[in-house]
C-alpha cells in the first residue's frame, strides 16, 4: 500500500473558524481532510504566507490531535498578489519542480478547496499537464454526520474514467464535424478524416489554415463554417471578411487589403480602413492567395507575424488581430520554386494545409449532396422538388459514373440540381427532365475539352514516340489539364497503385514522368495544347 500525501494552501478564512472549544464544532477544510477514516493521510504539505504563520501552526497542532499519524509540513509561500495569475502559476510551478515526488511509494492529492480561485486554476493546470503527478481533492461541509471531518471527493483528470463525460465530448465533436460538412452525411473516408482533423485544428489553434483544391470544391463554404464555429465558441468576436485575390491588382490591391491614407494616390479623396482592419477580432479569408503580387505578399507576411502594418501611402502603423484562412487552386510549392510566391509567406500559411478533393474524387458523395441541394433549393425558392424513383436512379448512375467530369465540382452539381428542380412540373423531376440535364452537362463538358494531343513536344521528339507512349502521354496531359494541382492529378493517375504504398508521393511520380518528355507541370496547365 502506498502512502497518501495531500498538498494545499492554508485556508486563511475557512481554517480560522472558531476559537477554543468552539473550533472543534466547525468544519475546517485543512483539518477535515486529515480526519477522514476512509482516507488516512500520511503527510500534509501546507502552504502559507508569513502573515498567517501562527494560524498555520495552530492548524498543524489541531491536525496532530485528530490524526496523530499525519505529518504536517509547513511551507512559507509569500506572494505579492495572490490574485495575479502569472505570479501564482510561477510560484506553484517552482514548488512542483523542487518537490521530491516519489510516485512508487506515495499517492498525491492536491487540495483545491482552499486558496484563491487563481490558485485553484493553477493547481488544475499543473495537475492536468502532469507537472504535478496528483489527483484533485475537493472537500466540503458534511450535510449529515461528523461536522469536523466534512466530506471529500477525489477528481481524477483521466477522462477515460468518466464514460459519460467522454461520450459527451465525442458527441460534441461529431456535431461539430457534421456542422462543418453542412450536415451532409458524406461517405468518402479521406474527406471525413480531413474534416475531423480540421475540426480539431480550428478549435485548438488560431494559426493560419491553407485550403487548396479545385474551383467549386467548397473552400469558401468551409471557411465560412469555420468562422461560424469559432464565433459560436466565443473564440472570435469580429466579422468574417472574404476577398478573392484574383480581383486585386496594383494600387487597388494594396488599398483594398491594407487601407490607404487620404491622398495616397490619384482618386484617394478619403481614408480607407482596408480588409485587414475590417477583420480585426474576426476571420479573414483570402481566396486565391496565389494571385497576390509579391509586394502585397511581403506586407501580408508582416501583418500575420506582427499584427501590424502600414496603410498604403501612410507612415504610421496600424494593427489588426485576425484568424487567417487562405484558399488556392494553385500548386504553391511550384509557384515558390518559380519565384511567383514568397517562400517565407508560404511557410507561414502552410502550418495547417488541407487539400479538398473535387467531386470527381468523391463520387460516393454525389447522392448525399444531391439531397442537400434539393433541400437548399426548396429553402431558397419556396418550391419543393423531388425525383421520381426511375429519374433518381438514372441521374445517380450518370453522376457517379467515371465518365462524369464535374469540372465545376460541387458548384456545378448545385447548378445542375437547381436547373432540374426549377424546370420540374408539379415539383416532380422525371426521366425526361433528367435526360435533358444529362445532355446539357455532356454538351458543356465536351465544349470545354481541349484538343489533347502532345503538341507541347517538339516534332522530332514526337516522331520518336511509339504509338503506345503517345497515347499514354495524351491521357496524362488530359488529366493534368483537368486538375487544379499536381497532387490532384497524381492521385487520379495512380489511384490503384498508391493504395499499395505506405507513403504514396503521387506528385513526385507525376513530375518525374513528365520530365521524361521534357515537360513540367506549368506547361500542362496551358489550355492551347492542340
C-alpha positions as CSV (number, residue, x, y, z in Angstrom):
1,X,0.0,0.0,0.0
2,X,1.3,3.4,-0.9
3,X,1.1,6.3,1.5
4,X,-1.3,9.2,0.6
5,X,0.1,12.8,0.6
6,X,-2.0,15.9,0.3
7,X,-0.8,19.3,-0.9
8,X,-2.7,22.5,-0.4
9,X,-3.0,26.1,0.8
10,X,-3.9,27.1,4.3
11,X,-7.4,28.4,4.3
12,X,-7.0,31.9,5.8
13,X,-10.7,32.2,6.3
14,X,-12.1,28.7,6.5
15,X,-9.3,27.3,8.6
16,X,-9.7,30.1,11.1
17,X,-13.3,29.4,12.0
18,X,-14.0,29.3,15.8
19,X,-11.8,29.7,18.9
20,X,-11.2,27.5,21.9
21,X,-13.6,24.5,22.2
22,X,-15.9,26.0,19.6
23,X,-13.4,25.3,16.8
24,X,-14.0,21.6,17.2
25,X,-17.6,22.1,16.2
26,X,-16.8,23.8,12.9
27,X,-15.7,22.3,9.6
28,X,-12.2,23.4,8.7
29,X,-11.0,22.1,5.4
30,X,-7.3,21.5,6.2
31,X,-8.2,19.7,9.4
32,X,-11.2,17.9,7.9
33,X,-9.2,16.2,5.1
34,X,-6.9,14.7,7.8
35,X,-9.8,13.4,9.7
36,X,-11.2,11.0,7.0
37,X,-11.1,7.5,8.3
38,X,-11.5,6.0,4.8
39,X,-8.6,8.1,3.5
40,X,-5.8,8.4,6.1
41,X,-3.1,11.0,5.1
42,X,0.5,10.1,5.8
43,X,1.5,13.7,5.2
44,X,0.1,17.2,4.5
45,X,2.2,19.8,2.7
46,X,0.6,23.0,3.9
47,X,1.4,26.2,2.0
48,X,1.0,29.6,3.8
49,X,2.4,33.1,3.9
50,X,4.3,34.8,6.8
51,X,1.2,36.8,7.8
52,X,-0.6,33.6,8.7
53,X,2.2,31.6,10.2
54,X,0.5,31.4,13.6
55,X,-2.7,30.1,12.1
56,X,-0.7,27.5,10.1
57,X,1.0,26.3,13.4
58,X,-2.4,26.1,15.2
59,X,-3.9,24.2,12.3
60,X,-1.0,21.7,12.4
61,X,-1.5,21.3,16.1
62,X,-5.2,20.5,15.7
63,X,-4.4,18.0,12.9
64,X,-2.0,16.3,15.3
65,X,-4.8,16.0,17.8
66,X,-7.3,14.4,15.3
67,X,-4.8,12.4,13.2
68,X,-1.6,11.7,15.1
69,X,-0.2,9.7,12.2
70,X,-0.4,12.6,9.8
71,X,2.8,14.6,9.5
72,X,2.3,18.3,8.7
73,X,5.0,20.2,6.8
74,X,4.7,24.0,6.6
75,X,5.9,25.8,3.5
76,X,6.2,29.6,3.5
77,X,4.9,31.0,0.2
78,X,4.9,34.8,0.1
79,X,3.1,36.3,-2.9
80,X,3.0,40.0,-3.8
81,X,-0.5,39.4,-5.2
82,X,-2.3,36.0,-4.7
83,X,-4.8,37.0,-7.4
84,X,-2.0,37.6,-10.0
85,X,-2.2,34.6,-12.3
86,X,1.3,34.8,-13.7
87,X,2.9,35.1,-10.2
88,X,0.7,32.3,-8.7
89,X,1.4,29.9,-11.6
90,X,5.2,30.6,-11.5
91,X,5.3,30.1,-7.7
92,X,3.4,26.8,-7.8
93,X,5.3,25.6,-10.8
94,X,8.6,26.2,-9.0
95,X,7.2,24.4,-5.9
96,X,6.3,21.4,-8.1
97,X,9.7,21.4,-9.8
98,X,11.5,21.3,-6.4
99,X,9.3,18.8,-4.6
100,X,10.8,15.3,-4.4
101,X,7.9,13.3,-5.7
102,X,8.1,9.5,-5.1
103,X,5.3,8.1,-7.1
104,X,6.4,4.5,-6.5
105,X,5.7,4.9,-2.8
106,X,3.2,7.7,-2.5
107,X,-0.1,8.8,-4.0
108,X,-0.5,12.6,-4.2
109,X,-3.7,14.7,-3.9
110,X,-3.9,18.5,-4.4
111,X,-6.5,20.1,-2.1
112,X,-8.3,22.7,-4.3
113,X,-10.9,23.9,-1.7
114,X,-8.6,26.4,0.0
115,X,-6.7,29.2,-1.6
116,X,-7.8,31.8,-4.2
117,X,-9.7,30.9,-7.3
118,X,-6.5,31.7,-9.2
119,X,-4.6,29.2,-7.1
120,X,-7.3,26.6,-7.8
121,X,-6.9,27.2,-11.6
122,X,-3.1,26.9,-11.4
123,X,-3.4,23.6,-9.4
124,X,-5.7,22.3,-12.0
125,X,-3.3,23.3,-14.9
126,X,-0.3,21.8,-13.2
127,X,-2.1,18.5,-12.5
128,X,-3.6,18.3,-15.9
129,X,-0.2,18.8,-17.6
130,X,1.4,16.3,-15.2
131,X,3.8,18.8,-13.7
132,X,2.1,17.6,-10.5
133,X,1.6,13.8,-10.6
134,X,-1.5,14.2,-8.5
135,X,-5.3,14.0,-8.5
136,X,-7.5,16.8,-7.2
137,X,-9.1,16.6,-3.8
138,X,-12.2,18.6,-3.1
139,X,-13.7,19.0,0.4
140,X,-16.9,20.4,1.7
141,X,-19.0,20.6,4.9
142,X,-20.9,17.5,5.8
143,X,-24.7,17.6,5.3
144,X,-25.0,14.9,7.9
145,X,-22.8,13.1,10.4
146,X,-19.4,14.3,11.6
147,X,-19.2,18.1,11.3
148,X,-15.4,18.3,11.8
149,X,-14.4,15.9,9.0
150,X,-16.8,17.1,6.4
151,X,-16.9,15.3,3.0
152,X,-14.3,14.8,0.4
153,X,-14.2,13.7,-3.2
154,X,-11.3,12.9,-5.5
155,X,-11.2,14.1,-9.1
156,X,-9.1,12.1,-11.5
157,X,-8.2,14.1,-14.6
158,X,-8.1,10.9,-16.7
159,X,-11.3,11.4,-18.7
160,X,-11.3,7.8,-19.8
161,X,-12.6,7.0,-16.3
162,X,-15.6,9.1,-16.9
163,X,-17.5,7.4,-19.7
164,X,-20.4,9.8,-19.8
165,X,-18.2,12.9,-20.0
166,X,-16.1,11.2,-22.7
167,X,-19.2,10.3,-24.6
168,X,-20.5,13.9,-24.4
169,X,-17.2,15.2,-25.7
170,X,-17.4,12.8,-28.6
171,X,-21.0,13.8,-29.4
172,X,-20.0,17.4,-29.4
173,X,-17.1,16.7,-31.7
174,X,-19.3,14.7,-34.0
175,X,-21.8,17.5,-34.1
176,X,-19.1,20.0,-34.9
177,X,-17.8,17.8,-37.8
178,X,-21.4,17.5,-39.1
179,X,-21.7,21.3,-38.9
180,X,-18.5,21.8,-41.0
181,X,-19.9,19.4,-43.6
182,X,-23.2,21.4,-43.7
183,X,-25.0,18.4,-42.2
184,X,-24.2,16.3,-45.2
185,X,-23.6,12.6,-44.4
186,X,-20.6,12.3,-46.6
187,X,-19.2,8.8,-47.3
188,X,-15.7,9.5,-48.6
189,X,-13.3,8.2,-45.9
190,X,-10.5,10.6,-46.9
191,X,-12.7,13.7,-46.8
192,X,-14.3,12.7,-43.5
193,X,-10.8,12.2,-41.9
194,X,-9.7,15.6,-43.2
195,X,-12.8,17.3,-41.8
196,X,-12.3,15.7,-38.4
197,X,-8.7,17.0,-38.3
198,X,-9.8,20.4,-39.4
199,X,-12.3,20.5,-36.5
200,X,-9.5,19.7,-34.0
201,X,-7.2,22.3,-35.5
202,X,-9.9,25.0,-35.7
203,X,-11.0,24.7,-32.1
204,X,-7.4,24.4,-30.7
205,X,-5.4,26.8,-32.7
206,X,-5.6,30.3,-34.2
207,X,-2.7,29.7,-36.7
208,X,-3.4,30.3,-40.4
209,X,-5.1,27.5,-42.4
210,X,-4.4,26.8,-46.1
211,X,-7.3,25.2,-48.1
212,X,-6.3,24.0,-51.6
213,X,-8.3,22.2,-54.2
214,X,-10.1,22.8,-57.5
215,X,-12.7,25.6,-58.1
216,X,-16.1,24.6,-56.7
217,X,-14.7,22.1,-54.2
218,X,-16.1,24.1,-51.2
219,X,-13.2,26.1,-49.9
220,X,-15.3,29.3,-49.4
221,X,-18.2,27.4,-47.7
222,X,-15.8,25.6,-45.4
223,X,-14.0,28.8,-44.4
224,X,-17.4,30.5,-43.6
225,X,-18.4,27.5,-41.5
226,X,-15.1,27.6,-39.6
227,X,-15.8,31.2,-38.8
228,X,-19.3,30.3,-37.6
229,X,-17.9,27.5,-35.4
230,X,-15.3,29.7,-33.7
231,X,-17.8,32.6,-33.3
232,X,-20.3,30.2,-31.6
233,X,-17.5,29.1,-29.2
234,X,-16.6,32.7,-28.3
235,X,-13.1,32.3,-30.0
236,X,-13.8,35.2,-32.4
237,X,-15.9,38.3,-31.9
238,X,-15.2,40.2,-35.1
239,X,-16.5,39.9,-38.7
240,X,-16.0,37.4,-41.5
241,X,-14.2,39.1,-44.3
242,X,-13.8,37.4,-47.7
243,X,-11.9,38.5,-50.8
244,X,-10.9,36.9,-54.0
245,X,-7.3,38.0,-54.5
246,X,-7.6,37.4,-58.3
247,X,-9.7,40.6,-58.3
248,X,-7.0,42.7,-56.7
249,X,-4.4,44.4,-58.9
250,X,-1.8,47.2,-58.5
251,X,-2.6,50.1,-56.1
252,X,-6.1,48.9,-55.6
253,X,-4.8,45.6,-54.1
254,X,-2.7,47.5,-51.5
255,X,-5.6,49.8,-50.8
256,X,-8.2,47.0,-50.5
257,X,-6.1,44.9,-48.2
258,X,-4.2,47.4,-46.0
259,X,-6.3,50.5,-46.5
260,X,-4.9,53.9,-47.5
261,X,-4.5,57.4,-46.2
262,X,-6.0,60.4,-47.9
263,X,-4.1,61.4,-50.9
264,X,-2.1,58.2,-51.2
265,X,-2.8,58.1,-54.9
266,X,-4.9,59.8,-57.5
267,X,-8.6,59.5,-56.5
268,X,-7.8,58.7,-52.8
269,X,-10.0,61.5,-51.5
270,X,-10.7,59.9,-48.2
271,X,-9.0,57.5,-45.8
272,X,-9.9,53.8,-46.2
273,X,-9.7,51.2,-43.4
274,X,-9.0,48.1,-45.6
275,X,-10.0,44.5,-45.3
276,X,-7.4,43.5,-42.7
277,X,-8.7,46.1,-40.3
278,X,-12.2,45.1,-41.1
279,X,-11.3,41.6,-40.0
280,X,-9.9,42.7,-36.6
281,X,-11.0,40.2,-34.0
282,X,-12.6,38.0,-36.7
283,X,-11.6,35.9,-39.7
284,X,-10.0,37.0,-43.0
285,X,-10.5,34.5,-45.9
286,X,-8.1,35.2,-48.8
287,X,-9.3,33.1,-51.6
288,X,-6.8,32.5,-54.5
289,X,-4.0,33.9,-52.4
290,X,-1.5,32.8,-55.1
291,X,-2.8,35.7,-57.2
292,X,-1.4,38.3,-54.9
293,X,1.6,40.3,-56.1
294,X,4.9,39.9,-54.4
295,X,4.7,43.3,-52.7
296,X,1.3,42.5,-51.2
297,X,2.7,39.1,-50.1
298,X,5.5,40.8,-48.2
299,X,3.1,43.2,-46.4
300,X,0.8,40.3,-45.6
301,X,3.6,38.3,-44.0
302,X,4.4,41.2,-41.7
303,X,0.7,41.6,-40.8
304,X,0.4,37.9,-39.9
305,X,3.5,37.8,-37.8
306,X,3.4,41.2,-36.1
307,X,-0.3,42.0,-36.3
308,X,0.9,45.4,-37.5
309,X,1.2,47.0,-41.0
310,X,1.3,50.3,-42.8
311,X,-1.7,51.5,-44.7
312,X,-0.9,52.3,-48.3
313,X,0.8,55.7,-48.5
314,X,0.9,56.0,-44.7
315,X,3.9,56.4,-42.3
316,X,2.1,55.3,-39.2
317,X,1.4,51.7,-38.4
318,X,-2.0,50.3,-37.6
319,X,-2.9,46.9,-36.1
320,X,-5.3,44.1,-36.6
321,X,-5.5,40.7,-35.0
322,X,-7.4,38.2,-37.1
323,X,-7.6,34.5,-37.9
324,X,-6.4,33.9,-41.5
325,X,-7.8,31.2,-43.8
326,X,-6.3,31.0,-47.3
327,X,-7.6,29.3,-50.4
328,X,-5.9,28.4,-53.6
329,X,-6.3,26.2,-56.8
330,X,-2.6,26.6,-57.5
331,X,0.3,24.4,-56.6
332,X,2.0,27.0,-54.3
333,X,5.1,24.8,-53.9
334,X,5.7,25.0,-57.6
335,X,5.0,28.7,-57.6
336,X,7.6,29.2,-54.8
337,X,10.1,27.4,-57.0
338,X,9.2,29.6,-59.9
339,X,9.6,32.7,-57.8
340,X,5.9,33.7,-58.1
341,X,5.2,33.2,-54.4
342,X,7.3,34.1,-51.4
343,X,8.8,31.2,-49.7
344,X,8.6,32.8,-46.2
345,X,4.9,33.5,-46.7
346,X,4.2,30.0,-47.9
347,X,6.0,28.6,-44.8
348,X,3.9,30.8,-42.6
349,X,0.5,29.9,-44.0
350,X,1.3,26.2,-44.6
351,X,1.4,25.1,-40.9
352,X,-2.0,23.6,-41.4
353,X,-2.7,22.7,-45.1
354,X,-5.7,20.7,-46.3
355,X,-6.5,19.7,-49.8
356,X,-10.2,19.5,-50.6
357,X,-10.9,16.8,-53.2
358,X,-13.1,17.6,-56.1
359,X,-16.5,15.9,-56.8
360,X,-14.9,13.5,-59.3
361,X,-12.7,12.1,-56.4
362,X,-15.8,11.8,-54.1
363,X,-18.3,10.1,-56.4
364,X,-19.8,8.2,-53.4
365,X,-20.8,11.6,-52.1
366,X,-22.9,12.6,-55.1
367,X,-26.1,11.1,-53.5
368,X,-26.0,12.8,-50.1
369,X,-25.1,16.1,-51.7
370,X,-28.0,15.6,-54.1
371,X,-30.4,15.6,-51.2
372,X,-28.7,18.6,-49.7
373,X,-29.0,20.6,-52.9
374,X,-32.7,19.7,-53.2
375,X,-33.3,20.9,-49.7
376,X,-31.4,24.1,-50.3
377,X,-33.3,24.9,-53.4
378,X,-36.6,24.4,-51.6
379,X,-35.4,26.8,-48.8
380,X,-34.3,29.4,-51.3
381,X,-37.1,29.2,-53.8
382,X,-40.0,28.1,-51.6
383,X,-40.7,25.3,-54.1
384,X,-40.1,21.7,-53.1
385,X,-39.0,19.3,-55.8
386,X,-38.4,15.6,-55.7
387,X,-37.2,12.9,-58.1
388,X,-39.4,10.0,-59.1
389,X,-37.7,6.7,-58.5
390,X,-36.6,6.0,-62.1
391,X,-35.3,9.5,-62.6
392,X,-33.3,9.4,-59.4
393,X,-31.7,6.1,-60.4
394,X,-30.8,7.4,-63.9
395,X,-29.3,10.7,-62.6
396,X,-27.2,9.0,-59.9
397,X,-26.0,6.3,-62.3
398,X,-24.8,9.1,-64.6
399,X,-23.5,11.5,-61.9
400,X,-21.4,8.8,-60.1
401,X,-20.0,7.2,-63.3
402,X,-16.3,7.6,-64.2
403,X,-17.3,9.4,-67.4
404,X,-18.9,12.3,-65.4
405,X,-16.3,15.1,-65.4
406,X,-17.7,17.5,-62.9
407,X,-15.2,20.2,-63.8
408,X,-17.1,22.7,-61.7
409,X,-17.3,20.2,-58.8
410,X,-20.0,20.8,-56.2
411,X,-20.8,24.2,-57.6
412,X,-21.6,22.5,-60.9
413,X,-23.7,19.8,-59.1
414,X,-25.7,22.6,-57.3
415,X,-26.4,24.3,-60.6
416,X,-27.5,21.0,-62.2
417,X,-29.9,20.3,-59.4
418,X,-31.2,23.9,-59.5
419,X,-32.0,23.6,-63.2
420,X,-33.9,20.3,-62.8
421,X,-35.8,21.5,-59.8
422,X,-36.8,24.8,-61.5
423,X,-38.0,23.1,-64.7
424,X,-39.9,20.3,-62.9
425,X,-43.6,20.5,-63.3
426,X,-45.6,20.0,-60.1
427,X,-42.3,19.6,-58.2
428,X,-41.6,16.1,-59.8
429,X,-38.3,15.6,-61.6
430,X,-39.0,12.8,-64.1
431,X,-36.9,10.8,-66.6
432,X,-37.3,13.4,-69.3
433,X,-36.0,16.1,-67.1
434,X,-33.0,14.0,-66.1
435,X,-32.3,13.1,-69.7
436,X,-32.3,16.8,-70.8
437,X,-30.0,17.7,-67.9
438,X,-27.6,14.9,-68.7
439,X,-27.4,16.0,-72.3
440,X,-26.8,19.6,-71.2
441,X,-23.9,18.5,-68.9
442,X,-22.3,16.3,-71.6
443,X,-22.5,19.1,-74.2
444,X,-20.9,21.6,-71.8
445,X,-18.1,19.2,-70.9
446,X,-17.4,18.4,-74.5
447,X,-17.2,22.0,-75.4
448,X,-14.7,22.7,-72.7
449,X,-12.4,19.8,-73.6
450,X,-9.2,21.0,-75.2
451,X,-7.7,19.1,-78.1
452,X,-5.5,16.8,-76.1
453,X,-2.5,16.0,-78.3
454,X,1.1,16.1,-77.1
455,X,1.7,19.3,-79.1
456,X,3.9,20.6,-76.3
457,X,6.6,18.3,-77.6
458,X,8.9,19.4,-80.5
459,X,8.2,17.5,-83.8
460,X,11.5,15.5,-83.6
461,X,10.7,14.1,-80.1
462,X,7.1,13.4,-81.1
463,X,8.3,11.4,-84.1
464,X,10.4,9.2,-81.9
465,X,7.5,8.2,-79.7
466,X,5.8,4.9,-80.2
467,X,2.0,5.0,-80.6
468,X,1.7,3.4,-77.2
469,X,3.7,6.1,-75.5
470,X,2.0,8.8,-77.4
471,X,-1.5,7.6,-76.4
472,X,-0.4,7.3,-72.8
473,X,1.1,10.8,-72.7
474,X,-2.1,12.2,-74.3
475,X,-4.1,10.6,-71.5
476,X,-1.8,12.0,-68.8
477,X,-1.9,15.5,-70.3
478,X,-5.7,15.4,-70.4
479,X,-5.9,14.5,-66.7
480,X,-3.3,17.3,-65.9
481,X,-5.4,19.9,-67.8
482,X,-8.5,18.9,-65.9
483,X,-6.8,19.1,-62.5
484,X,-6.1,22.1,-60.3
485,X,-2.9,20.8,-58.7
486,X,-0.1,18.4,-59.4
487,X,-1.1,16.3,-56.4
488,X,-4.7,16.1,-57.6
489,X,-3.6,14.8,-61.0
490,X,-1.2,12.3,-59.4
491,X,-4.0,10.9,-57.2
492,X,-6.2,10.3,-60.3
493,X,-3.5,8.8,-62.4
494,X,-2.1,6.5,-59.7
495,X,-5.4,5.7,-57.9
496,X,-4.8,2.0,-57.8
497,X,-1.0,1.7,-57.2
498,X,-1.0,4.4,-54.5
499,X,-3.1,2.1,-52.3
500,X,-0.1,-0.4,-52.1
501,X,2.4,2.2,-50.9
502,X,2.9,3.2,-47.3
503,X,3.8,6.7,-48.2
504,X,2.5,7.5,-51.7
505,X,4.1,10.5,-53.4
506,X,1.8,11.0,-56.4
507,X,3.0,14.5,-57.2
508,X,6.7,13.3,-57.3
509,X,5.8,10.3,-59.5
510,X,3.9,12.5,-62.0
511,X,6.6,15.2,-62.0
512,X,9.3,12.5,-62.9
513,X,7.0,11.1,-65.6
514,X,6.6,14.5,-67.3
515,X,10.3,15.2,-67.0
516,X,10.9,12.1,-69.2
517,X,9.4,14.1,-72.0
518,X,11.0,17.4,-71.1
519,X,7.7,18.8,-69.6
520,X,6.8,20.4,-66.3
521,X,3.5,21.0,-64.5
522,X,3.1,24.6,-65.6
523,X,3.2,23.6,-69.3
524,X,0.4,21.1,-68.8
525,X,-1.8,23.9,-67.5
526,X,-1.8,25.7,-70.9
527,X,-5.2,25.0,-72.5
528,X,-4.0,25.5,-76.0
529,X,-2.4,22.1,-76.3
530,X,-3.8,21.4,-79.8
